[in-house]
Amino acid sequence: MSTSLEGIRVLDLTRVLAGPYCSMILGDLGAEVIKVEAPGGSDDTRKWGPPFQEGVSAYYICTNRNKKSITVNLKSKKGKEIIYKLVKRSDVVMHNFKTGTMERLGLDYKSLNDINPRIVYCSITGFGETGPYQHLPGYDFIIQAMSGLMSITGDEQSGPQKLGIAITDVLTGLYACIGIQSALIEREKSGKGQMIDLSLYDAAVSSLINIGSNYLMSGDVPERLGNHHANIVPYQTFYSSDGEMVIAVGNDRQFSSLCKLIDYPELSEDPLFKTNPDRVAHRQQLTPLLQKAFSKQPTAYWKDLCHKEGVPFGPIQTINELVEDPQLKARNMLLTALHPKAGEIRMIGSPLNLSRTPTSLFAHPPEPGEHTTEILDALGYSEEEIKRMKHDQSI
């Protein structure tokens, strides 16, 4: 079976989340991804938990399938030699070391571009390679705080809240994929690689979308609205008689349908609620009326009725409910693989559905250095040289 990125080799010196998430996507699309760690393994997520399955971390598993693993001491002469040989044969180099680290190691873009002018070099840092914050460490929680995301998440009572996942890492990983593939496409025309300078801070700020635009247009500092929407009403959570659910009315037609199904058709003709700007202006009057109606029936009742009438609706599902969702099963979003240490493992799949070159699960998340001998053998190192490098801890 052919794959979208067949023939592309990625040298992945990243760890934790943003970089590994990107390289996993590239691996899902068929690129050969070589994960580089220090001898013994240096990706911190290998130790993040519980949960562990036979000593293998669930956190590590979530972003490291479809990769090979080699361990290399980047500070040793032999280690650098190995990396340089791999760079000559690679299309992409990724790293997420602090600004200045790669220069000290002799693995910066200029040095590697001299070895392979076609190399696409992706740097992922907290704040970027330039600017007054360039040397600060960047963790997702810090970035969520500084980027404005936390200031608009939560409500007046809760105070600022972070998202339940490391969203800025995920966003940056996605941007890295876009940048890398764009650079590879451009390389077909120019024959030259280039450097991509990505920061978690920039990626997080880019995600402010309409909230950022609202401020830039009005000058009004946005408030925390909890599960309400700044520009659309009703677009929020409601309590049913047995749980919580989301109603997301995107236009006046949908609002009219909603009013009919809750037996208040006159609401859609009320001058206070007739158009979306009216509803935004009078959300305090409208929300209690809708809540009173929704509290009379269970979530399943409203789900069936809303789906029938074309009103956007979603139950608030817990993760254990989510994994039983027939829609996800139909879309192959839950994968199972055999791991040499953990045994059978379950993973969330790829949302990328390509008609001719689909993504696939090629390989389990590798153990540290699982493919070191295989990769070094392909580079021309003898069995004796490999043993010697292991002895002096170059690999």
Salt bridges, closest charged atoms under 4 A:
ASP12 OD2 - LYS67 NZ 3.87
ASP28 OD1 - ARG65 NE 2.97
GLU32 OE1 - ARG9 NE 3.05
GLU32 OE2 - LYS68 NZ 3.39
GLU37 OE2 - ARG46 NH2 2.59
ASP43 OD2 - LYS35 NZ 2.84
GLU81 OE2 - LYS78 NZ 3.30
ASP91 OD1 - ARG187 NH2 2.90
ASP114 OD2 - LYS110 NZ 3.64
ASP252 OD1 - ARG279 NH2 2.88
GLU269 OE1 - LYS274 NZ 3.68
GLU324 OE1 - LYS329 NZ 3.16
GLU367 OE2 - HIS339 NE2 3.55
GLU370 OE2 - HIS364 NE2 2.96
GLU374 OE2 - LYS68 NZ 3.02
GLU383 OE2 - LYS387 NZ 3.67
